[in-house]
Structures are given as C-alpha cells and as structure tokens.
Amino acid sequence: MSKKKVVVSLGHEALGYTILEQRDAVQDTAKALAKLVENDYQLTITHSNGPQVSMIHKAMTELRRIYIDYTPAPMCVCSAMSQGYIGYDIQNALRSELLSRGIATPVSTILTQVTVDPYDEAFYDPQKVIGRYMSKEDAEIEIKKGNYVTEVPEKGFRRVVAAPHPLNIVEIDAIRALSDAEQIVIACGGGGIPVIEQNHILKGASAVIEKDSIAGKLAADLMADQLIIFTSVDFVYSGFNTDQAQPIAEMTVDCAKKMIAENEFAATNMLPKIEAAIAYLESVPSGSVLITSLKNIDDVIKGKVGTLITK
C-alpha cells in the first residue's frame, strides 16, 4: 500500500501555552500522530508558536532591561528560538511514541526560513499583537525605535508586528528530500522565520507569518495528498457561536468562497484556515483538506469526524 502524503498543521491545543504545558501536551499529540503513521500516513508537520514566541520575546526584552550589556532579540531570532524548542519537544515525543510501537521512522526538525515581500501591505498596517504589557513610557521608547504599539484598555500597551503573506519556503528542497525518503519532518514552525531577500542575502524581518498560510503553501509545494488542520473544534460550522450553528461535513472550494463572502468565518480563527485550504486546493486540485480536532483521532482516521474540503 502506498503511503498517503499528508501535511499536518498543529494548533495551540496540541502544544499548550507554557513550557510545562507543552511538555505534557506533546505526549498526547505524539500518540495521535503515531496513529496516523500506523495507518500509512506520510507526515510533514508544521505548528503554531503564538504563546511560545511571545514568551521568548518577553524574556529577551526583560533580559535587556535588567542587563544592559545584552541586545534585545529581534522577532526573527525569537521565531527561530521557538521553532527550535517546539520542534525539539515534538520530535522527541513522537520518536519515543513510534519506537514504543515498533516503528523506527526518523523524525527531524528543519529550522525553516520563509521569504516575504518588504512592500507587503501588512508592513504598513501591522495587526499581530505580541510581547508583554508595557507602560506608556516604555511604549514611547518602542515608538521611537520605529516599532508599532497598541493600547489595551486598563492593561497598558503591547507591541504589534506585521503578518505578511509568505512567498517562498527557503529550505523546501531539504524538506522535500526528507519527505521523499519517507522520514517525518517538522518544518515551517510558527509560520517560518520571516526573511527578506536582498541580493541573495536573507535578512530577518520584524514580522510573523500566519501558520495556516504556510501550512497551505507547504502542502502545495510538496504536492501533498491532503492537508490536515487540527484545531479546537471537530468541524467547521455555519453560524458558529449562534443558536443556528450547524457542523459542515463536506464543502467545496466554491462553497467556502461563498461563505467567506457572507462573513461566516472569524477573521482571527477559522478564516485563515479556510483561506489556506483554498490556496492549497487551487494548486493541487486532486487533494483534500480536513479541518478537525486532534482529540478524536480514531474517528478522524475512520472519516467519521471533521470537515472535508475538496476542489
């Protein structure tokens, strides 16, 4: 039986929000992923990093405040740090779980850079909130540095960064080589490290990339058979959070576009997932996208739960 090449996107629920939560959460996540491997899914894994990169950014900023000899870490470096330690936890937990099931498939993490356009409109209107709450004085210092901040009523100020559209995955050839060798690869974590290419030199960008956007691109670049986006709900819903909420078992790209036009999906939650599904399916029309929860993995494998999107 030929293996089904699948890109899996893990959300916050699969990782937790702190170092200790993540350590515990990845054990359950590894069990679910191992079941996919047992059922002949060839996995390439990507993941979120919102809480983790924010925690790292806070820590590095506070380090600079206490020890003036240290330089604050730019967002691209914080993103790289989060990729490393999340990948470390996932690959070790998954490797151990696979070996306990008699499966010796190698698992590795690739530190992944993703190019973005320096003239992307997102850089002119940053919306992604990160880091600690700041006083007005600290916020003014950030503004003088050329950074953007936003005021959170009764809490203070927080920095905001751009979330530009991904252009190219720099390490895609290495990811593809490992995938073609039937190894499990963890890549493009947290959307990838955003970089701007200038005369063949890659320079880190003060930005973050939406992990759903990169999941769709990764699946398209690998010509994956399926993109599975694990989130907090079993299905995509129409009328979500209303009395008329209804789970959707199947939808087409045209149906998804119609629902987007009708503002059915929350801009910061389900909409990026649906847009990623559409982008992938327009590149790989023979593929499919499954959006569901990781907790019911047995039913996911049996096709009993989740929203299936096709061209």
N, C-alpha and C positions, 0 to 999 in steps of 0.2 A: 504493500500500500504506500503510495506517495504521500509525503507529509504536506499538510496544509500550511502554507507560509502566512504567518499572521503577525501584524504589529499590534502590540498591546499597550494601551495608554493607562497608566495608573494615576488615580486622583488622590486627594488628601486622605481619604478614608483608608487607603491602602498603606499609608505611611505614618499617620499620626501627626502631631503638631510640635512635639518636643523630642529631644534625643532619647529619653526613656520610652516615650510612647512609640517612637519609630522602631526602637529595638524590639519591642513586643509585637507591634503591628506587622512587621515584615515576616514574622514567623507564620502568621495566619495567611498572609499574602503568598508566601512561598508554597504553602500547601495547595492553595488554589491554582497557582501557576504550574506546579508539578503535575496536577491532574490534567491540565491541558497538554503538557508534554507526553504524559502517558497515553493520551488519545491522539497522538501523532500530529500535534500542532508544533510547527517550527517557529519558535518565538524570537521576535526582536522586541525589546521592552523599552518604553520611554515613560517618564513620570513627571509629576508636578514637583515644585520646590518652593511654593509661596511662603509658608511659615518658616522653612529652613533658611532660605536666602535672606529673609527679613531678620531672623535671629542672628545670622552671621554679620549682616550689615550693622545691626545694633551693637554687637560685641566689638567689632573693629572700630566703630565710631567712638565707643566708650573708652577703648584702649588708647586711642589718640588723645582723648580728653584727660586721661589720668597720666599718661606717659608721653610727653611732648616730643620725644625722640622718634615716635612711631608716626608713620604716614597713614592717613585713613585709606582703607582698601576701596578701590573703585568698584562699581557694580559688576563689571565683567569678572573681576577677581572673586568677588563674593559668589557669583554664579558658578565659577569653576570650583570653588570650595564646596558648594552644596552638591554639585554633580559628583564630586569625589566621595563624600561621606555617605550620601544616599546610595550611590552605586555600590560602595563597599558593603553596606548593610544588606542590600537586596541580593547581591551576587553570593555572599557568604551564606545567607539563609537559604537561598534557592539551591545552591550547590549541596549543602548538607541535606536538604529535604530530598533532592534527587538521588543522592548516594544511599540514603536510607531506604529508597525504593528500588535500589539496584540499577540506577541509571547513571552512567558516567559522563554524560554530556557536559563539556566545558561551559562555564559561564564567565563572561568577562565584561568589563565596563570600559567604554571608549569616551574619553574626555572630548566632547564634541563642540566645535565652533560653527556658528551659522551666520552667514553674511546678511547684512541689512543695508538698505539704501539710506545714505546720510540725508537725503532730501525727502524721506518718507514723511507724510503729513503728521504722523504720530509725534515726531520730534518737536513740532510746533504747538502741539496741544497734548502734553503728557497727562495720563489719567491713572497710571498704576501707582497705588499708594504703598510705600514700603517704610521700614525702619521704625524707630522709636518716636514717642511723642516728645515734642520739643517746646521750649519756652519761646516767647515772642523774640527774645534776644538771640537765641540760637537759630531761629528761623531766619532772622535778618542776616546772620552770618552766612547761612546757606544760600540765600538770595544773592548776596554779594559775590559768592563763588560762581554764580551763573546757574545754580540749581533752582528747581521749582519746588514750592511747598504749597500745602493746602491747610486751611484751618478746620479743625474738628471741634465743633461747639462743646464747650465745657471740659475739653480734654487737652487742647493745645494744638500744635502744628505737626504735620508729618510731611516728609519729602515725597514727591511724586516723580515718576520717571516715565519715559515713553515705552510703548509696546508696539514697535514697528513690525511690519509684515516680513516673514523670513524669505530670503531669496534662494540661497544655496547652502546645503549641508557640506561643510568643508571636508569632513572625514568620511563621506559617503562610500568611497571606494573600499576603505578598510572595513566599514560596517557590512557592505555587501559581500566582501570576501569571506568574512567570518560566517555570515548567514548562509552563503552558498556552501560552506563547509559543514553546515548543519550544527553550528555552535549557537548557543544562546548569547545574544548581545544586548547589553543595556547601553542605550545611546540617546543623545539629544535631551538629556535630563533637564527639567525645568525650562524647556523650550530651546535649549542650547545656549552657548555663550555668544552673545551678540557681538559681531565684529564688523568693521568697515574695511573694505579692501581698497588700499591706496598704493598704486604702483607695485602691486604684488605683495605688499606688506599688509598684514592684518592688524588692525588697531581696535582694541576693545571699545565698545560703545556703552554710554551711560543709559542703559535700557534693559528691558526684559522682553522675552518673546513668549507669547501665549503657547502653553504646552499643547493645547488642542490643535493649533495651527501647524505646529511642527510635526505632530503625530500624523496628520493628514498628508503632509509633504513626504515624511519618511516612508509611509506606506506606499505612496505613489512612486517614489524614487526606487523602491525595492520591488515594485510590481507585485506587491503582496496580494494574496488571495482574499484577505479580509483584514479590516481594521476593527479591533475591539476596544471600545472606550468604556472603561469601568468608572462608574460614578456612584452617587449616593442613593439612586433610585433604580428600581427594577426595570422600568420602562420610561420612554419619553411619553409625556402626557399632553393631551389637548386640554385647555382650560386649567392648567396646573395651578394648584393652591386656590381653587374655587370649588363651589358645590357641584359644578358640572364637569369636574376633572375626569378624564377617560384615558386609560392606557392605550397606547398605539402599538400593536403587534408588528405591523409592517407599514412601510411607506416608500414611495419612490422619490427621486430627486425633485421631480416636478411638484409633488405634493409638499415636500419640505420647503421648496422655494415659495409656494403659495402661503404656507403657514408663517414663514418669515415675514412676508409682505403684510400679513394680518397681525403681526406683533405677538405671536403665540409664545415666543421663547424669551426667557430672561436674558438681558444683554450680557450679564456677567456670569451666567451659569450655563444654561443649555444652548444658547445661540452659538457660541464658539464651537461647540461640539457638532452641531448641525452643519455649520459652515465648513468645518474640517471634513465632514462626511461628503458633502457636495464636491469639494475640491478634489478629494481623492477619487471619487467615482467618475468625475469628468475626465480624469487622467487614466483611470483603469475601469472602463465600463463593465468589465466582466466580474469585478469584485463585489464585495458587500461590506456593509458596516453594521456592527452590533453595538448598541448602547444599552448598558445594563449595570447591575450591581455585582460586585465580586463575591458577596456573601452567599449567593445561591449558585455556586459554580457547577454543581452537579446538574441542575436544571438548565443552566446555560449550555452545557455540553450537549444535553438532550434536546435543545431547541425549544424548551418549554417556557423560557422567560427571556425578556429583552426585546428591544425594538430593532427590527431588521430593516436596513435601508438599502435599496438597490437602485440601479440606474433606470 
